[in-house]
Amino acid sequence: MNGPEPRRGGRILVDQLLLHGADAAFCVPGESFLEVLDALRDASGIRLVVCRQEGGAAAMAGAYGRITGRPGVCLVSRAPGATNASSGVHMAYRDSAPLLLVVGLPPREVAGRQAFQELEVEPFFGQMAKWAARVDDPARLPELVGRAFQLATSGRPGPVVLGVPEDVLAAPAEVADARPYRAVQPHPDGADLERLAALLAAARRPLVLAGGAGWTAAASADLRAFAEANALPVAASWRSQDVLDNRSASYAGHAGLGPDPRLAERVRGADLLVAVGSRLGEITTGGYRLLEVPRPRQTLVHVHPDTAELGRVYQADLPVNAGVERFAAALRALPPVADPPWSAWTAAAREDYLAWTRPPPGGGRLDLAKVVVALQARLPDAIVANGAGNFAIWVNRFWRYTVFPSQLGPRGGAMGYGLPAALAAKLACPERPVVAVSGDGDFLMTGQELATAMRHQLPVLVVVVNNGLYGTIRMHQERAHPGRPVGTDLVNPDFAALARAYGAHGEVVERTGDFTPAVERALAAGGPALLELRTDPELLRPPG
């Protein structure tokens, strides 16, 4: 029997990407991975998405992984490319998003000499990736790429990094391909489910807190069936508002920045808290104050696919090491509680949520709450991506997510996420409308990716909220040093004109009544479109 045909390292790498199911790769081309680019030219199964900055490319890859559940692939070159991409790697780590970053490195013969653009990937990415490694033998590419895909998707998903010297990518090797990876997620134990059922039967004020990574449409449907069968209230953890259809009678709102104070009180007042998938991080727990550290007042059931997250901050009464999809399926199979005594508690939580998401008076000439409601009325099932800033409070509060997946927001609070994430979502789900909501400071972190939208003809709608400020920092300044702002005023371009310069549709909106007609014109344009909303700089958060 003949052995494998010799292949260059770049071809071996691309062949592994194909067999592991990669169908897109995001990059800024670099000389250190020319062999990979050449192999991709012949790989019809992988769409090469050429971006304008590595931070945007890595953010796209992370968002692609988050929305598909498969590792997004990002290709960058050497130290400047790798360091630019590190922001996207950190985002993916905090988002628990599967991502494979491949960094082209200088040749092996100059390693360790601080050669041109040399970077050691292991120590640099070690604190922001699940695994970082260097590949010094083309024959090991099948092994190490397979391990990378496996690690990126198993347990708590996240980013992995492989550094490959350019001479390794050019060198031939005779090696067989790996097998396609299989993600590993733990199953819930039968005894744990029995204990959960007993805790639930004894509860009077239960609350489910759902979110984090690993959710699928099937898991969302299973959670809904379980919650509604038991008349349970469900709150979403930080930027996980799409895990349960917000129209469900069980949905009670989100535990994030700017939450409904009444929901925060419900978390404090619950006698049973069932956290499914959430890490119970700082934002979800209100700065670790909604639950006491390390032993909460509430009886705590904590379900997470990574044992390292169980007991990291909170000692649960019932820690359950299980993948979200498997656990949600097991929940659905549990016999429902007969005549649950907390029905009134759930109904009140639902009414509070509905009241909290109605636009309050006092929104100004351009009322962002009414803008969000109007946009959802036009695009009810859109995927909504946002960056970081106070503008996102309006989206998180007033948009009602109905389909999973629908929400892409940076759980690590990184600015510049919205536009790249929206482009990735449109690539992954071309049949669905996609909206990017950005602030003025936030948008210019990655605004050059409008060129990527034009190059690949991705018809996303970009909404830029322009108040001429780094609004979140200004809010903190006014709280800590009233009347002494410094460094937070912005000098902005005409964003609509900037969009037109790229070839996209662009308009300025300054009044609430002008927004819906502008949306119609933007959608009718048939390509990328940007609406600049000029808002009152004094309005840093929704009134009321």
Buried (B, 14 or more C-beta within 10 A) or exposed (E): EEEEEEBBBBBBBBBBBBBBEBBBBBBBBBEBBBBBBBBBEEBEEBBBBBBBBBBBBBBBBBBBBBBBBBBBBBBBBBBBBBBBBBBBBBBBBBBBBBBBBBBBBBBBEBBEEEBEBBBBBBEBBBEBBBBBBBBBBBBBBBBBBBBBBBBBBBBBBBBBBBBBBBBBBBBBBEBEBBEEBEBEBBEBEEEBBEBBBEBBEEBEBBBBBBBBBBBBEEBBBBBBBBBBBBBBBBBBBBBBBBBBBBEBBBBBBBBBBBBBEBBBEBBBEBBBBBBBBBBBBEBBBBEBEBBEEEEBEBBBBBBBBBEEBBEBBBBBBBBBBBBBBBBBBBBBEBEBBEEBEBEEBBEBBBEBBEEBBEBEEEBBEBBBBBBBBBBBEBBBEBBBBBBBBBBBBBBBBBBBBBBBBBBBBBBBBBBBBBBBBBBBBBBBBEEBBBBBBBBBBBBBBBBBBBBBBBBBEBBBBBBBBBBBBBBBBBBBBBEEEEEEBEEBEBEBBEBBEBBBEBBBBBBBBEEBEBBBEBBEEBBEBEBBBBBBBBBBBEBBBBEE
